[in-house]
Amino acid sequence: MLGQWSTVEETSSFGRADCVLLNGNNVFIFEFKRDKTADEALNQIEDAKYAGGGLTGQAENGL
């Protein structure tokens, strides 16, 4: 993806997001699951506060 910034295994206070993609002012958080449901992936994103400022690595700083 040209012009996009992404990182994998982005650290948060409570775990790691599998992939974070920055596109301008938008942040997309991906949590990949092999043998679990999409709801379980969404719950993990919410519980680990990936979208609520819980990211501690490069994605939070927009680097």
Order of alpha helices (4+ residues) and beta strands (2+ residues): beta-beta-beta-alpha-alpha
